[in-house]
């Protein structure tokens, strides 16, 4: 459609702020088209007789559908004032009046003068325009599709109050709803449930965000079914959900609903060919006992949720006042931890990593310890979780890295340093620069530094992880997969990331010497896989001598754990490397054994067809510690019979003997309680 006189009108509208030169007509037309095509507004123009000379295409289409050609028609014949012949606010000033009087008008509600079922709702405004000599040329104006505006407003409201992924109420709407509910009289007993999905992050990390999103949608559907019309369900973001339950009743009913939610959300999900199982923890706060305002109720429900997670997850917990003490304690610990960083209260100890081939130290793993001025030594499990909550793991990790690199620089050249990286550190874009700076300032060769990374940290963003690995290995730093087998996607990590070492989780090492168990077969498979990939292996958490022997036979490269004593301070670690060429002697128990009962009771033992007196010092279901003065070390491995009480004889094997004492292992477990009863009667 020709736009004719609109150009002149545009020249009167579009002026530069600093002079009277108009924008080029072509640019003005482009701006006009952009405004017409991407919004509810449209434009119109008439000649001096009130006949339409220009109308936006979308409005022309409305009239064309009714077989009306609006161009050339009188504007007053095309539009009707909504609600009657005059504007409701001024009945004397009709649209025709303004056109004839050549006066501007604004916001008249009109409808098109056509028949049909659709209820149109337009708003028009206009003003007269003149030529350069001041002669009246006609009217130019705008129109707005008010129905489209209302639809747009409704969509904006929906986006502002509802979660775009699940369709549930979002955080803002949940807050408004809770606020309105608590403000109404008689709404005592309103419950607030806070829900957190257990193991959801592992699904996102291993199967990808599209699967994670599909899972969240199914979670929302299950929540709606379980809660039904008892309350309002919302998603706060991520894997956090909230339920507001007005007048639900007593706490027994709340607990029943919470358990129903946990049971429903814990059922398997079927997503894009994957079967996924997750869990759910629930924290509950009840008004007015636990808070009369939304913020207080949310805060207390959050503390209850924290308690549910701390209880092992998959459970619900109600808020109670003692939880506040725990929160204050954690906050105090967080404050103290910040002070500890500034006052050098943290220290590093080093756990030896020992080669199974020759029993010599190949390196040390750096472990952080906290010497609190009033609490004493704070166990790592007590403060590292707090450090993660208050975002201090990166700062602590960087301090450990720099300090340990400085200590390790003085060790013999072949000795490696192992440092664990937290998820926050691994995700830090500046990690490569921090590491390069740490090894450069300490003088430690980069190839002697090994970083231990948890599976979850590596899988959080696989593309970023690959780039980080490439950068770190470019420097020369080695990388180890920590706690291999403990997570759900260790094989994915090995397949996609070039690790130099696997650290076998303690759960596989425990019981590896049990001939009836399967752990030895699992460890053998891990070692074989590592050998095929050219990766060395370290078994963690070794406690007993017999575990060392089995792991050596299975082909494991290195071990670390309590069997070599407690971790060492920096000076002792350096000295230990020089003593006997770094060779370490295992300490502690020879083998894992059942709990023993202390006693001192005479008995009889049969060895080689001869009986002799002995004394039982310790007795358990699987073995005993005995005194036997003329016992020789040559009898180790011999089979004996021993009276365990009341004439009940048990066959046993001598596992060790020294200084007149021996350790026996029963061929079959015995019932200690019966033996103890006999002993008490004898006494």
C-alpha positions in Angstrom: 0.0 0.0 0.0 1.3 3.5 -0.8 2.0 5.5 2.2 1.7 8.8 0.6 1.1 11.6 3.1 2.4 9.5 6.0 5.9 10.7 5.0 4.9 14.2 5.6 3.4 13.3 8.9 6.5 11.4 9.9 8.6 14.4 9.1 6.6 16.4 11.6 7.0 13.6 14.2 10.6 12.5 13.9 13.0 15.3 14.5 16.5 15.4 15.8 16.7 16.9 19.3 19.3 19.4 18.3 18.1 20.7 15.0 15.1 20.8 12.6 16.4 18.4 10.0 14.1 15.4 9.5 15.3 11.8 9.3 15.4 10.4 5.8 11.9 9.2 4.7 13.2 5.7 4.0 14.5 5.3 7.6 11.2 6.6 8.9 9.3 4.1 6.9 11.4 1.3 8.2 10.8 2.5 11.8 7.1 2.6 11.0 7.0 -0.9 9.6 8.9 -2.2 12.6 6.4 -0.7 15.1 3.5 -2.0 13.1 4.7 -5.6 12.7 5.9 -6.2 16.3 3.3 -5.0 18.6 -0.4 -4.2 19.3 -0.2 -0.7 17.8 -1.2 0.4 14.3 -1.3 3.7 12.4 -3.8 5.7 10.3 -3.9 8.9 8.3 -6.8 10.9 6.7 -6.9 13.7 4.2 -8.5 17.1 5.0 -12.0 15.6 4.3 -11.6 12.8 6.9 -11.1 10.0 4.4 -8.5 7.4 5.1 -5.3 7.6 3.0 -3.2 5.2 5.1 -4.0 2.3 7.4 -1.7 -0.3 8.8 -1.9 -3.7 6.9 -3.1 -5.7 9.9 -6.2 -3.3 10.2 -6.7 -3.3 6.5 -7.0 -7.1 6.8 -9.7 -6.9 9.4 -11.9 -4.8 7.1 -10.9 -6.8 4.0 -12.2 -10.0 5.7 -15.6 -8.2 5.8 -15.4 -7.2 2.1 -14.7 -3.5 3.0 -11.9 -1.5 1.4 -11.0 1.1 4.1 -8.7 3.3 2.0 -10.8 6.2 0.7 -13.6 5.6 3.2 -14.5 8.1 5.9 -12.8 7.3 9.2 -16.1 7.9 11.0 -17.8 5.2 8.8 -15.1 2.7 9.7 -15.1 3.2 13.5 -17.8 3.2 16.1 -17.3 4.7 19.6 -17.5 1.8 22.0 -20.6 1.9 24.2 -22.5 4.5 22.1 -22.1 7.4 19.8 -20.0 9.5 22.1 -17.0 9.0 24.3 -18.2 8.2 27.8 -16.1 10.9 29.4 -17.3 13.7 27.2 -20.6 13.1 25.3 -20.3 16.3 23.2 -16.9 15.6 21.7 -17.5 12.7 19.3 -14.9 11.5 16.9 -16.6 13.3 14.0 -16.5 16.5 16.1 -12.7 16.3 16.6 -12.2 15.7 12.9 -14.4 18.6 11.8 -13.0 20.9 14.6 -9.5 19.8 13.7 -8.7 19.2 17.4 -6.6 16.4 18.9 -8.1 13.5 20.8 -6.6 10.7 22.9 -7.6 7.2 23.9 -11.1 6.9 22.4 -12.4 3.3 22.8 -13.7 2.2 19.4 -14.7 -1.0 17.5 -14.7 -1.6 13.7 -18.0 -0.9 12.0 -18.3 -4.5 10.8 -20.6 -7.4 11.8 -19.2 -10.6 13.2 -18.9 -12.7 16.4 -15.5 -11.4 17.5 -15.6 -8.6 20.1 -13.0 -6.1 18.9 -11.6 -3.6 21.4 -9.5 -0.8 20.0 -8.2 2.5 21.3 -7.5 5.4 18.9 -5.7 8.7 19.2 -5.1 11.4 16.6 -4.0 15.0 15.9 -4.2 17.3 12.9 -1.1 18.0 10.8 -0.3 20.8 8.4 2.0 21.5 5.5 5.1 23.7 5.8 2.9 26.8 5.2 0.6 25.9 8.0 -2.3 24.7 5.8 -4.4 21.9 7.3 -3.6 18.5 5.5 -5.6 16.0 7.6 -5.2 13.8 10.6 -2.6 11.4 11.6 -3.0 8.9 14.5 -2.4 5.6 16.2 -4.5 2.7 17.3 -4.0 0.0 19.8 -5.5 -3.5 19.9 -6.5 -3.6 23.5 -7.4 -7.3 23.4 -3.8 -8.0 22.4 -2.5 -5.7 25.2 -4.6 -7.6 27.7 -3.3 -10.9 26.4 0.2 -9.6 26.6 -0.4 -8.4 30.2 -1.8 -11.8 31.1 1.3 -13.5 29.7 3.6 -11.1 31.6 1.7 -11.9 34.8 2.0 -15.6 34.1 5.7 -15.4 33.5 6.0 -13.3 36.7 4.1 -15.7 38.9 4.6 -19.2 37.4 7.5 -21.4 36.7 8.1 -21.6 33.0 9.4 -25.3 33.1 6.8 -27.0 35.3 3.9 -24.6 35.2 3.9 -24.5 39.0 3.7 -21.3 41.1 7.1 -19.7 41.3 8.9 -18.2 44.3 7.1 -14.8 44.0 3.6 -16.3 43.8 4.4 -18.7 46.7 5.5 -15.8 48.9 2.4 -13.8 48.0 0.1 -16.8 48.7 1.8 -17.5 52.0 1.6 -13.8 53.0 -2.1 -13.6 52.1 -2.9 -16.9 53.9 -1.1 -15.9 57.1 -2.8 -12.5 57.1 -6.3 -14.0 57.2 -7.8 -14.6 60.7 -8.4 -18.2 61.7 -5.6 -19.6 59.6 -3.6 -21.0 62.5 -2.1 -24.4 61.6 -0.9 -23.4 58.2 2.0 -25.6 57.3 4.9 -24.9 55.0 6.7 -27.8 53.4 10.1 -27.3 51.8 11.3 -30.1 49.6 14.7 -30.9 48.2 15.3 -33.7 45.7 18.0 -36.2 46.7 20.5 -37.3 44.0 19.0 -34.9 41.3 22.3 -33.3 40.6 23.8 -36.7 39.7 21.0 -37.1 37.1 21.8 -33.7 35.6 25.5 -34.3 35.6 25.4 -37.8 34.1 22.4 -37.8 31.8 22.3 -34.1 30.8 20.0 -31.1 31.5 17.2 -32.1 29.0 16.7 -35.3 31.0 16.9 -33.3 34.2 14.2 -30.9 33.0 12.0 -33.9 32.0 12.5 -35.3 35.5 11.5 -32.0 37.1 8.3 -31.9 35.1 7.4 -35.4 36.3 8.2 -34.5 39.9 5.8 -31.5 39.5 3.0 -33.8 38.2 3.5 -36.2 41.1 3.4 -33.4 43.7 0.2 -32.1 42.3 -1.4 -35.5 42.4 -0.3 -36.2 46.0 -1.1 -32.7 47.4 -4.3 -32.4 45.3 -6.5 -29.5 46.6 -5.0 -29.5 50.1 -2.5 -26.8 49.2 -0.6 -24.8 46.7 2.5 -26.4 45.1 5.4 -24.3 43.8 8.9 -24.6 42.4 11.5 -22.2 43.9 14.2 -23.0 41.4 16.6 -25.9 40.7 15.4 -29.0 42.5 13.7 -27.1 45.4 9.9 -27.2 45.8 7.5 -25.7 48.3 4.0 -26.5 49.4 1.7 -24.1 51.3 -1.1 -26.0 53.2 -3.7 -23.8 54.9 -5.7 -25.5 57.7 -4.2 -29.0 57.1 -5.0 -30.1 60.6 -2.7 -31.7 63.2 0.9 -32.7 62.8 0.0 -36.4 62.4 -1.8 -35.5 59.2 1.2 -33.3 58.1 3.6 -36.2 58.7 1.3 -38.6 56.7 1.3 -36.2 53.8 5.0 -35.7 53.9 5.6 -39.4 53.9 3.2 -39.8 50.9 5.2 -37.1 49.0 8.5 -38.8 49.8 7.1 -42.2 48.7 5.7 -40.9 45.5 8.8 -38.9 44.5 11.0 -41.9 45.3 9.4 -44.2 42.8 11.4 -44.8 39.6 11.1 -42.4 36.6 11.3 -43.4 33.0 12.9 -40.7 30.9 14.1 -41.0 27.3 15.0 -44.6 27.6 16.6 -44.1 31.1 15.3 -45.4 34.4 16.1 -42.9 37.1 15.6 -43.1 40.9 15.9 -40.1 43.2 14.7 -39.3 46.7 13.2 -36.4 48.6 13.7 -34.7 51.9 11.1 -32.5 53.5 11.3 -29.8 56.1 8.1 -28.6 57.8 7.3 -25.4 59.7 3.8 -24.7 61.2 2.2 -21.3 61.9 2.0 -19.7 64.4 4.2 -21.9 66.6 7.1 -21.7 64.2 6.6 -18.2 62.8 3.8 -15.7 62.0 5.5 -14.2 59.0 6.4 -15.7 55.6 10.1 -15.0 56.1 10.3 -16.6 59.5 8.3 -19.6 58.4 10.5 -20.2 55.4 13.6 -19.8 57.5 12.4 -22.3 60.0 11.3 -24.8 57.4 14.7 -24.5 55.8 16.3 -25.5 59.1 14.0 -28.4 59.3 15.0 -29.4 55.8 18.6 -29.2 56.8 17.9 -31.6 59.7 16.1 -34.0 57.3 19.2 -34.1 55.1 21.5 -34.5 58.0 19.4 -37.4 59.2 20.3 -39.4 56.1 17.8 -37.9 53.5 14.6 -39.5 52.4 12.8 -38.4 55.6 10.8 -35.4 56.9 11.5 -33.3 59.9 9.5 -30.7 61.8 11.1 -27.5 63.0 11.9 -27.3 66.7 13.9 -24.7 68.8 17.0 -26.9 69.1 17.5 -26.5 65.4 18.2 -22.8 66.0 21.0 -23.7 68.3 22.5 -25.9 65.6 22.2 -23.0 63.1 23.8 -20.6 65.5 26.6 -23.1 66.1 27.2 -23.5 62.3 27.2 -19.7 61.9 29.6 -19.3 64.8 31.9 -22.0 63.2 31.7 -20.2 59.9 32.8 -16.9 61.6 35.6 -18.8 63.5 36.7 -20.4 60.2 37.1 -17.0 58.6 39.2 -15.9 61.6 41.2 -19.1 61.4 42.1 -18.3 57.8 43.4 -14.8 58.8 45.2 -16.0 61.9 47.0 -19.1 60.6 45.0 -21.6 62.7 44.8 -24.1 59.9 47.6 -26.6 59.3 48.4 -29.3 56.8 49.3 -33.0 57.6 50.5 -35.4 55.1 49.3 -39.0 54.6 51.9 -41.3 53.0 51.2 -42.9 49.7 53.2 -46.2 49.6 54.2 -48.4 46.7 53.1 -52.0 47.2 56.1 -53.3 45.3 58.8 -52.2 47.7 57.0 -50.5 50.6 58.5 -47.1 50.0 56.8 -43.7 50.0 56.0 -42.4 46.6 54.2 -39.3 47.7 52.0 -37.7 50.3 48.4 -36.5 50.2 47.8 -33.1 51.8 45.0 -33.0 54.4 43.8 -29.9 56.2 43.4 -29.7 60.0 42.0 -26.9 62.2 43.4 -26.1 65.6 40.7 -24.0 67.2 41.8 -21.9 70.2 38.8 -23.1 72.4 37.3 -26.1 70.6 40.7 -27.9 70.2 41.3 -29.8 67.0 38.1 -29.7 64.9 37.6 -32.8 62.7 37.5 -32.1 59.0 34.1 -33.6 58.6 32.8 -31.0 61.1 34.1 -27.9 59.4 34.5 -28.7 55.7 30.7 -28.9 55.3 30.4 -25.5 57.0 33.1 -24.1 54.7 31.2 -25.3 51.7 28.0 -23.6 53.0 29.6 -20.3 53.5 31.6 -20.4 50.2 35.0 -20.7 51.9 36.2 -23.9 50.2 37.9 -22.0 47.4 39.8 -19.8 49.8 40.8 -22.8 52.0 41.7 -24.9 49.0 44.0 -22.2 47.6 45.7 -21.8 50.9 46.3 -25.6 51.1 47.6 -25.7 47.6 50.1 -22.9 48.1 51.3 -24.2 51.5 51.6 -27.8 50.4 53.5 -26.9 47.2 55.9 -24.9 49.3 56.5 -27.9 51.7 56.8 -30.4 48.8 59.4 -28.4 47.0 62.0 -29.6 49.5 61.2 -33.3 49.2 63.3 -35.7 47.1 62.8 -35.3 43.4 60.7 -38.4 42.8 58.1 -37.6 45.6 54.7 -36.5 44.5 52.2 -34.2 46.2 48.5 -35.0 46.0 46.0 -32.2 46.7 42.2 -32.6 46.7 40.2 -30.0 44.6 36.7 -29.1 45.8 33.9 -28.6 43.3 34.1 -24.9 43.8 37.8 -24.8 43.0 37.5 -27.0 39.9 34.7 -24.8 38.6 36.8 -21.6 39.1 37.8 -20.1 35.7 41.0 -18.9 37.3 42.1 -22.4 38.4 44.8 -22.9 35.8 46.3 -19.5 36.6 46.2 -20.2 40.4 47.9 -23.6 39.9 50.6 -22.2 37.6 51.3 -19.4 40.0 51.5 -21.9 43.0 54.0 -24.2 41.4 56.0 -21.3 40.0 56.3 -19.5 43.4 57.1 -22.7 45.3 59.6 -24.0 42.9 57.8 -27.4 42.8 58.0 -29.0 39.3 54.4 -29.2 38.0 54.7 -32.9 37.1 55.1 -33.7 40.8 51.8 -32.2 41.6 48.7 -34.4 41.4 45.2 -33.1 41.8 42.4 -35.4 43.1 39.0 -34.6 41.7 35.6 -36.1 42.7 33.4 -37.6 40.1 30.6 -35.0 40.7 33.0 -32.1 40.2 34.2 -33.4 36.9 30.7 -34.2 35.5 29.1 -30.9 36.5 30.0 -29.4 33.1 31.8 -32.0 30.9 32.7 -29.5 28.2 34.4 -27.2 30.7 36.0 -30.2 32.4 37.7 -31.3 29.2 39.0 -27.8 28.6 40.3 -27.6 32.2 42.0 -31.0 31.9 43.7 -30.0 28.7 45.0 -26.8 30.2 46.3 -28.5 33.4 48.0 -31.4 31.6 49.5 -28.8 29.3 51.2 -27.3 32.4 52.3 -30.8 33.4 50.0 -31.4 36.4 48.7 -34.9 36.9 45.0 -35.7 37.6 43.5 -38.4 39.8 39.8 -39.6 39.9 39.0 -39.7 43.7 36.9 -42.4 45.3 36.5 -44.4 42.1 33.3 -46.5 42.2 31.6 -44.6 44.9 29.6 -42.5 42.5 27.2 -43.4 39.7 29.2 -42.5 36.7 32.9 -43.3 37.3 33.1 -45.1 34.0 31.8 -42.0 32.2 34.6 -40.0 33.8 37.3 -42.5 32.6 35.8 -42.7 29.1 35.8 -38.9 28.6 38.6 -37.5 30.7 42.3 -38.4 30.6 43.0 -39.2 34.3 46.5 -40.3 35.3 45.4 -42.2 38.5 42.4 -44.0 39.9 41.9 -43.9 43.7 39.8 -46.9 44.6 37.2 -46.1 47.2 37.5 -47.6 50.7 34.1 -49.4 50.3 35.8 -51.8 47.8 39.0 -52.2 49.9 37.2 -53.2 53.1 36.8 -56.9 53.1 39.1 -57.5 50.1 40.9 -60.3 52.0 37.6 -62.1 52.7 37.8 -65.3 50.5 34.0 -65.5 50.5 33.4 -61.9 49.5 33.4 -60.2 46.0 35.4 -57.1 46.7 38.7 -58.8 45.6 37.1 -59.5 42.2 35.9 -55.9 41.9 39.3 -54.5 42.7 41.0 -56.9 40.3 38.6 -55.6 37.5 39.4 -52.0 38.4 43.1 -52.7 38.3 42.9 -54.6 35.0 40.9 -51.7 33.5 43.4 -49.2 34.7 46.3 -51.2 33.3 44.6 -51.3 29.9 44.2 -47.5 30.0 47.7 -46.9 31.3 46.5 -45.5 34.6 48.1 -46.2 38.0 45.9 -47.2 41.0 45.9 -46.3 44.6 43.8 -48.1 47.2 42.5 -45.8 50.0 41.8 -46.4 53.6 44.0 -49.5 54.2 43.8 -50.6 57.8 45.0 -54.2 58.0 48.2 -56.1 57.0 46.3 -58.8 55.2 44.7 -56.1 52.9 48.1 -55.1 51.8 49.0 -58.6 50.9 45.8 -59.2 48.8 46.1 -55.8 47.1 49.7 -56.6 46.1 48.6 -59.9 44.6 45.8 -58.1 42.7 48.3 -55.8 41.1 47.3 -52.5 42.8 50.1 -49.9 42.4 50.0 -47.8 45.6 48.1 -47.7 48.9 47.4 -45.2 51.6 45.6 -45.3 55.0 45.9 -45.9 58.8 47.9 -49.1 58.3 50.9 -46.8 58.0 50.0 -44.7 61.1 48.5 -41.2 61.5 49.3 -38.4 58.9 52.5 -36.5 59.5 53.3 -32.8 59.9 55.5 -31.3 57.2 58.8 -31.7 59.0 58.2 -35.3 60.0 57.1 -36.2 56.5 60.3 -34.7 55.1 62.4 -36.6 57.6 60.5 -39.9 56.9 61.5 -39.7 53.3 65.2 -39.7 54.3 64.9 -42.5 56.9 65.7 -45.9 55.3 65.1 -44.5 51.8 61.5 -43.7 52.6 60.6 -47.3 53.5 57.6 -47.7 55.9 56.6 -50.6 58.1 52.9 -51.4 58.4 51.4 -50.8 61.9 48.2 -51.8 63.6 46.1 -55.1 63.4 47.2 -57.9 61.2 43.6 -58.5 60.0 40.1 -57.2 60.5 38.4 -59.0 63.3 35.1 -59.2 65.1 34.5 -57.3 68.3 36.3 -59.0 71.2 35.4 -59.5 74.8 38.1 -58.9 77.4 38.6 -61.7 79.8 41.3 -63.7 81.7 40.3 -67.3 82.0 42.1 -70.6 82.1 41.5 -73.1 79.3 43.1 -76.1 77.5 44.5 -76.1 74.0 45.4 -79.2 71.9 48.3 -78.9 69.5 49.9 -81.9 67.6 48.0 -84.4 69.7 49.2 -82.9 72.9 47.1 -80.8 75.4 48.5 -78.0 77.4 47.1 -75.3 79.7 46.6 -71.7 78.3 44.7 -68.5 79.1 42.2 -66.7 77.0 42.6 -62.9 77.1 40.2 -61.9 74.2 37.4 -63.9 72.7 35.2 -63.0 69.7 33.0 -65.0 67.3 35.9 -65.5 64.9 39.0 -65.7 67.1 40.8 -65.4 70.4 44.0 -64.0 71.9 45.7 -66.5 74.2 48.7 -66.8 76.5 50.9 -70.0 76.0 54.4 -69.8 77.5 56.1 -72.5 75.5 54.5 -71.5 72.2 57.0 -71.1 69.3 56.7 -69.1 66.1 57.2 -72.3 64.1 53.6 -73.3 65.0 52.2 -70.3 62.9 49.7 -71.8 60.5 49.1 -74.9 62.6 45.6 -76.2 63.3 44.7 -76.5 67.0 41.6 -77.2 69.2 40.7 -75.0 72.1 38.1 -75.3 74.9 36.1 -72.0 74.5 34.1 -72.7 77.7 32.2 -75.5 79.4 33.9 -78.3 77.4 32.9 -76.8 74.0 35.9 -77.3 71.7 36.5 -75.2 68.6 39.0 -75.8 65.8 41.3 -72.8 65.0 44.3 -71.8 63.0 47.3 -70.0 64.6 47.7 -66.7 62.7 50.6 -65.2 64.6 52.7 -65.9 67.7 55.2 -63.8 69.6 56.3 -63.1 73.2 54.3 -66.0 74.6 51.0 -65.0 73.0 49.2 -66.1 69.9 46.2 -65.1 67.8 43.8 -67.8 66.8 41.2 -67.7 64.0 38.3 -70.1 64.4 37.4 -72.3 61.5 33.8 -71.6 62.2 32.3 -68.7 64.1 31.2 -69.5 67.7 28.5 -68.1 69.9 30.3 -65.9 72.3 27.2 -65.2 74.5 27.0 -68.9 75.5 30.7 -69.0 76.3 30.3 -65.9 78.5 27.4 -67.4 80.4 29.5 -70.5 81.1 32.4 -68.3 82.2 30.2 -66.4 84.6 28.9 -69.6 86.1 32.5 -70.9 86.6 33.4 -67.6 88.3 
